[in-house]
Every structure is written in C-alpha cells, then in structure tokens.
Amino acid sequence: MTSKAALDRPLQCGCCETAGWRPGVSALDAERVPVPRVSESSPESTRPDFLPTRRDDPRQPKWKDRHAGKEAMRQQVWSLLKSTAGAVEVDQPDPEGRIPCFSGSAQAANVLAGLQIWLSARVVKCNPDMAQCEVRCRALRDNKLLYMAVPRLSHPSGCCFIELDPTELSAKNISPSSVALWQDAFRHGRLVSFSEMRPIDLVVTGCVAVSRDGSRTGKGAGFADLELGILRGKKLVSSSTPVVTTVHPLQIVEDGQLPMEAHDTPLDWIITPFAGIRTTLAHPKPSGAVDWAAVREDQLLEIPALKHLREESSGL
C-alpha cells in the first residue's frame, strides 16, 4: 500500500509522460486530432473528418447551473483540491471544470488492478479523462479489450466508442502508453458501431465528487449517464455490471450530500491510491435505456448518437 508521505509529492502517471503529454495541456484542450480508423465494414458516411475542439472555458461550461446541488458539491471539491498542496498533478494545477487529474492516480490504478472485478474482466469501458490515463494503460497491459468514449460523444457518424485491442496493438509494436491519450487512441484504435461492440465486464467512469453510498457526479454535462443509458439499451451493460471510479480521498464527501436523480448510475466501488472502497449502493441502478425525459434539447442537437437512437425508438 502506498504511504501517505508518498502521495504528498505531486505525481504524474508514467503513461502520460511516455506518451508525451505537454505540461498544462489537457486532452480536451487539443486543437486537432487524427481521423480515427473505422471498421472496414463501415459505410463511407461514417468516415468524415472529425476534428473536435474545445471552445468553451472549462470553468464556465454551459451546463454549469443545471443542478444547483450537484454544482455546489463540485465547487466544494474543486476548491478543496486547489487549496491542498500536492492533491493534483503538478502540471495540471487547476482542476476546476474538469475531472481532477489527482496525484496518486497511478497508485489508484494499481489498487483497482488487484480487485477481483478487475481480474475477472475481459472487456473494460473507460472514460477518456487524464485522471484515468493509467487505468487505460493498465487495461491494455493486462490484455483487456478497451473501449474509450469519444469525447462528448460527438462523432458525426453516431459511433460513440473507440476500440483498443491489445493483441492488435502488440502485433504493430504499439505500446499501451502510446495510446494513453485519446488523441492517440484515435490514431491507433478503431471507431466502432454498437453492433460491433462486445458486452462490457467493467465500467470505469471519471468523477468530481463521490460518496460511500454510491453517489457520484462528474463535470455536470451528463455524458457518463448518457453513455450508460445507451449501452444498457444496446444490451452491452446491465444492472450487474460493476461501475467504478478512481479519485483522490479529498473527492469523497459525506453520504447524503450528493443529489442523485433517477437516471444517475451509482458506483459499486470507489478506488483511491490507498484502498478500494465498496459502496453501500444506497441508490438503485437505472434498469432501462436512455431516459428521454431527462435528455435536453442541446444534447439531442450536439450528440449524433442520441438523434439516431431517438429515431430508432420512434420507429422513424
């Protein structure tokens, strides 16, 4: 187990360093990414140039005030991390508006890798944030098929995930650290449709604040819950699929402080650099697919997959 003194020193996960992450530049701040490789069976209509950019200030996102209670908890955690020496990576000093890239993220990935839910998983879905960079590397090193969400689910084809197959990467002499960042995952991975995906054994999601009762919140945009709703609808995850996150201990708040809505998926496990914490799962997991009543108009306009699914569900 990693000592508390070790975590007082700001750490940068080795995979990010090897992959050439530039200090102070987050993955979502990139101006341009390569066009992803797509399945040979995909039609030409799924192959447009995809050059996502981040034009909004992460500290003032358009979804900031959608839920006052959740936003208050996010601001509380971001402020605590910023005011605590060594809590965030030295090259990303301001976590506000982001999934915090916390110190000890590599150790947390090691803790997760020792749990039975990890050892028995063959297919892992992980968010693309920097805080879970080492989790993605570890999945590939442990020979697990990895699905990484397209940032903001924004690919115009409606495909939401990049598939990274460790066997294919190894055959091409591509190391896990070479696909640590989502830009590089686009270069070396494969954009897949839902019909091409395998059932997922373990979901890793990025969080800003969590509690031991299973409550969680991300940046506030709702992408994680939309992803899980879509995956449930496609029978790629179920209520028994474990959902976990890796966080700094300061991101854990008291039970009952984080509001949870009907479409929010609670955590089964919270992983810190020191321990794996099994939650009490005080909130039920959603059983259905996308909760269309909770989907906002701007999400339908900006996330092609939602538009396609809405048309499917309406029989259009």
BELURVEN-V91901 format. One record per backbone hydrogen bond with DSSP energy under -1.0 kcal/mol. NH is the residue of the N-H (numbers start at 1). CO is the residue of the C=O. E is the energy in kcal/mol with one decimal. If there is no record, write none. Layout:
BEGIN
((NH;CO;E) (NH;CO;E))
END
This chain:
BEGIN
((7;3;-1.2) (9;6;-1.0) (17;13;-1.5) (18;14;-2.5) (19;15;-2.1) (21;16;-2.4) (24;91;-1.3) (25;22;-2.0) (29;26;-1.4) (30;27;-1.4) (39;191;-1.2) (42;39;-1.7) (46;43;-2.2) (47;44;-2.1) (60;57;-2.0) (64;61;-1.6) (66;63;-1.7) (71;67;-2.6) (72;68;-2.2) (73;69;-1.4) (74;70;-2.4) (75;71;-2.6) (76;72;-1.9) (77;73;-2.2) (78;74;-3.0) (79;75;-2.3) (80;76;-2.0) (81;77;-2.6) (82;78;-2.4) (83;79;-1.8) (87;84;-1.9) (89;101;-2.9) (92;89;-1.8) (98;95;-2.3) (102;100;-1.6) (103;87;-2.1) (105;102;-1.1) (108;104;-2.3) (109;105;-1.9) (110;106;-1.7) (111;107;-2.1) (112;108;-2.5) (113;109;-2.1) (114;111;-1.2) (115;112;-1.8) (119;115;-2.4) (120;116;-2.5) (124;145;-2.8) (125;202;-2.6) (126;147;-2.8) (127;204;-1.1) (132;129;-1.1) (133;130;-1.9) (136;132;-1.9) (137;133;-2.0) (138;134;-2.7) (139;135;-2.3) (140;136;-1.8) (141;137;-2.6) (142;138;-2.2) (143;140;-1.6) (144;139;-2.7) (145;122;-2.3) (146;164;-2.4) (147;124;-2.7) (148;162;-2.4) (150;160;-3.4) (153;150;-3.0) (154;151;-1.3) (158;155;-1.9) (162;148;-2.9) (163;190;-3.3) (164;146;-3.1) (169;165;-2.5) (170;166;-2.4) (171;167;-1.9) (172;168;-1.1) (173;170;-1.7) (174;169;-3.0) (178;175;-1.3) (179;176;-1.5) (180;177;-1.1) (185;181;-2.0) (186;182;-1.8) (187;183;-1.1) (188;184;-2.3) (189;185;-2.8) (190;163;-1.9) (191;37;-3.5) (192;161;-2.3) (196;193;-1.1) (197;194;-1.1) (200;236;-3.1) (201;123;-2.0) (202;123;-1.3) (203;242;-2.5) (204;125;-3.2) (205;244;-2.7) (208;217;-3.1) (209;217;-1.6) (210;251;-2.3) (211;215;-1.8) (214;211;-2.0) (217;209;-1.9) (226;222;-2.0) (227;223;-3.0) (228;224;-2.3) (229;225;-2.2) (230;226;-2.6) (231;227;-2.8) (232;228;-2.5) (233;229;-2.2) (234;230;-1.6) (235;232;-1.7) (236;231;-2.9) (241;238;-1.4) (244;203;-2.9) (245;269;-1.1) (247;271;-2.6) (251;248;-2.4) (252;249;-1.6) (253;210;-3.3) (257;254;-1.6) (264;261;-1.7) (267;214;-2.6) (268;243;-3.3) (269;243;-1.5) (270;277;-2.6) (271;245;-2.7) (272;275;-2.8) (277;270;-3.4) (279;268;-2.2) (280;212;-2.3) (282;213;-2.2) (292;290;-1.3) (294;291;-1.8) (300;296;-1.9) (301;297;-1.9) (302;298;-2.0) (303;299;-2.0) (306;303;-1.0) (307;303;-1.4) (308;304;-2.4) (309;305;-2.6) (310;306;-2.6) (311;307;-2.1) (312;308;-2.2) (313;309;-2.9) (314;310;-1.5) (315;312;-1.2) (316;311;-2.9))
END
